[in-house]
Amino acid sequence: MSEMFDAVDALVASRSPLPSAEERKRLRTAHGLTLDEVASALKVRRATVSAWESTKKPTEPRGPEREAYARLLRQLAELYPAPAT
């Protein structure tokens, strides 16, 4: 039964909306993380993370990388809430 719940959680996470590219970068830098550190943790290239944060034409992560990246961003958003506008 646990495997089924894990599979459902993975499906939800794989479609979870991500913050804007600008917000992704803000969260990463607020915690003092480099592109290299995030790339290493997610087992992707530095250029991949940079593309996810690009304000010109951001790309979207897919698969397990998206799930892990979304998790990282959620945790960082709890630590560093968006400034009130």
Backbone bond lengths (Angstrom), bond angles and torsions (degrees), N, CA, C in turn:
res aa  C-N    CA-C-N  psi(-1)  N-CA   C-N-CA  omega(-1)  CA-C   N-CA-C  phi
1 M - - - 1.443 - - 1.526 110.82 -
2 S 1.326 117.10 -38.02 1.461 120.97 179.83 1.526 111.02 -60.50
3 E 1.314 117.73 -38.30 1.469 120.52 178.80 1.520 111.11 -61.55
4 M 1.334 115.79 -37.94 1.454 119.89 179.24 1.529 110.37 -64.76
5 F 1.324 117.13 -43.84 1.464 120.30 178.98 1.525 110.65 -65.99
6 D 1.325 117.15 -38.71 1.454 120.35 176.85 1.528 110.63 -61.77
7 A 1.329 116.02 -40.55 1.466 120.70 179.13 1.526 110.97 -64.75
8 V 1.320 116.82 -40.38 1.466 121.22 178.37 1.525 109.95 -65.97
9 D 1.325 117.06 -44.41 1.467 120.77 178.10 1.525 110.70 -58.97
10 A 1.329 116.79 -40.87 1.461 121.07 179.53 1.524 111.17 -64.43
11 L 1.327 117.09 -39.20 1.465 120.44 177.91 1.521 111.40 -63.50
12 V 1.316 116.65 -43.68 1.460 120.64 179.48 1.524 109.88 -63.87
13 A 1.319 116.52 -47.18 1.469 120.74 -178.70 1.521 111.75 -62.69
14 S 1.320 116.88 -34.75 1.457 119.65 -177.32 1.518 112.50 -69.56
15 R 1.323 117.74 -16.12 1.459 121.67 179.19 1.525 112.25 -114.77
16 S 1.318 116.44 4.64 1.458 119.77 -179.52 1.522 109.95 -63.25
17 P 1.319 116.77 137.13 1.461 118.19 177.68 1.525 110.08 -67.48
18 L 1.302 114.97 144.21 1.465 121.21 176.99 1.521 108.02 -103.59
19 P 1.328 116.59 153.10 1.471 118.24 175.35 1.530 110.37 -65.14
20 S 1.298 115.77 168.75 1.467 120.62 177.74 1.523 109.84 -59.41
21 A 1.306 115.53 159.75 1.465 120.78 178.97 1.531 110.82 -57.99
22 E 1.304 115.99 -39.43 1.469 120.96 179.41 1.528 110.56 -62.56
23 E 1.333 116.24 -42.42 1.469 120.86 179.88 1.528 110.64 -69.10
24 R 1.310 117.52 -35.80 1.472 120.83 177.66 1.526 109.88 -58.69
25 K 1.328 114.73 -45.62 1.465 119.57 -179.93 1.528 110.85 -66.61
26 R 1.330 116.55 -41.52 1.469 120.18 179.75 1.522 110.83 -59.14
27 L 1.315 116.75 -43.98 1.463 120.58 -179.28 1.522 111.49 -65.16
28 R 1.327 116.26 -43.52 1.465 119.76 -179.68 1.515 110.91 -62.17
29 T 1.323 116.45 -47.46 1.464 119.36 -176.83 1.528 111.69 -72.29
30 A 1.333 117.47 -31.22 1.466 120.04 177.50 1.524 111.01 -59.93
31 H 1.317 115.96 -32.33 1.467 120.03 -179.86 1.535 111.64 -91.24
32 G 1.326 116.01 -0.17 1.459 120.39 178.29 1.517 113.71 75.79
33 L 1.318 117.04 23.58 1.462 120.58 179.78 1.521 110.26 -89.09
34 T 1.314 115.95 142.56 1.460 120.62 175.63 1.522 109.11 -93.26
35 L 1.320 115.19 163.84 1.465 119.78 174.59 1.527 110.03 -58.41
36 D 1.325 116.19 -40.54 1.468 120.53 -179.84 1.522 112.29 -61.87
37 E 1.321 117.05 -39.89 1.471 120.41 -179.55 1.528 111.20 -65.64
38 V 1.324 116.22 -44.20 1.458 119.64 179.37 1.529 109.89 -66.63
39 A 1.323 116.37 -43.72 1.464 120.13 178.82 1.523 111.34 -59.51
40 S 1.296 116.79 -43.29 1.468 121.10 179.90 1.523 111.03 -63.06
41 A 1.324 116.93 -43.67 1.461 120.66 -179.18 1.527 111.58 -64.91
42 L 1.331 116.44 -35.75 1.466 121.03 -177.46 1.528 112.62 -92.79
43 K 1.326 115.97 -2.80 1.467 122.44 179.27 1.539 111.68 58.98
44 V 1.332 113.82 46.26 1.462 121.58 174.83 1.529 107.42 -129.32
45 R 1.322 115.60 173.68 1.462 119.54 177.99 1.531 110.60 -79.79
46 R 1.316 114.82 155.08 1.462 121.56 177.53 1.523 110.25 -56.72
47 A 1.330 116.14 -41.74 1.464 121.22 -179.69 1.530 111.72 -61.82
48 T 1.317 117.05 -29.43 1.463 121.11 178.92 1.523 110.24 -66.83
49 V 1.326 116.17 -47.93 1.470 120.14 178.94 1.529 109.19 -63.84
50 S 1.306 116.97 -40.71 1.457 120.69 178.20 1.527 110.69 -59.39
51 A 1.322 117.43 -40.69 1.469 121.29 178.52 1.523 111.07 -66.31
52 W 1.321 117.44 -34.35 1.468 120.72 177.39 1.521 111.23 -65.73
53 E 1.333 117.27 -25.69 1.465 122.44 -177.98 1.524 113.15 -101.65
54 S 1.316 117.03 0.04 1.457 120.86 -176.51 1.527 110.92 -67.00
55 T 1.322 116.18 130.28 1.464 119.57 178.90 1.528 111.33 -84.66
56 K 1.324 117.51 -14.62 1.461 120.48 -179.50 1.523 111.52 -79.25
57 K 1.313 116.83 -50.44 1.462 120.77 179.48 1.528 108.11 -154.39
58 P 1.338 116.33 77.30 1.467 118.35 -176.22 1.527 111.68 -66.93
59 T 1.313 115.13 146.79 1.454 120.36 173.17 1.522 107.34 -100.80
60 E 1.299 116.09 164.17 1.454 121.57 -179.49 1.526 109.44 -111.74
61 P 1.325 116.83 132.62 1.465 118.99 175.48 1.528 110.12 -68.89
62 R 1.338 115.16 154.21 1.463 120.41 178.75 1.517 109.80 -131.44
63 G 1.305 114.73 164.83 1.458 121.29 174.25 1.518 113.08 65.00
64 P 1.333 115.18 -148.81 1.463 119.20 -177.10 1.529 113.02 -63.31
65 E 1.335 116.53 -26.94 1.466 119.23 178.34 1.523 110.34 -65.54
66 R 1.339 116.32 -39.33 1.468 119.77 179.09 1.526 110.06 -63.29
67 E 1.313 115.49 -44.40 1.460 121.12 -179.96 1.531 110.72 -58.34
68 A 1.333 116.01 -47.60 1.461 120.74 -178.82 1.533 111.22 -67.82
69 Y 1.327 116.51 -41.33 1.465 120.96 179.69 1.531 110.57 -64.75
70 A 1.327 116.84 -42.73 1.463 120.65 177.96 1.527 110.35 -61.11
71 R 1.312 116.19 -39.88 1.469 120.76 178.64 1.526 110.57 -62.94
72 L 1.334 115.93 -46.15 1.467 120.56 177.73 1.522 110.17 -58.23
73 L 1.325 116.94 -47.85 1.461 120.61 -178.07 1.523 112.22 -63.91
74 R 1.325 117.30 -38.56 1.483 119.92 177.49 1.523 110.74 -62.28
75 Q 1.324 116.37 -43.36 1.464 119.81 -179.65 1.524 111.01 -66.08
76 L 1.320 116.25 -41.36 1.464 119.60 178.77 1.528 110.99 -66.71
77 A 1.344 117.47 -36.82 1.466 120.95 179.28 1.525 111.21 -64.25
78 E 1.324 116.72 -31.11 1.465 119.56 176.34 1.525 110.75 -68.86
79 L 1.323 115.88 -37.20 1.471 120.75 179.49 1.516 112.46 -76.42
80 Y 1.324 116.64 -34.69 1.464 122.60 -173.69 1.534 110.08 -130.35
81 P 1.340 117.08 74.24 1.473 119.14 -179.44 1.538 111.30 -58.13
82 A 1.309 114.58 150.50 1.471 119.87 178.62 1.517 109.24 -61.52
83 P 1.310 116.70 139.98 1.466 119.90 177.91 1.527 110.83 -62.05
84 A 1.303 115.93 144.93 1.469 120.73 177.85 1.526 109.01 -65.94
85 T 1.315 114.55 139.95 1.479 118.38 -179.78 1.497 111.18 -102.70
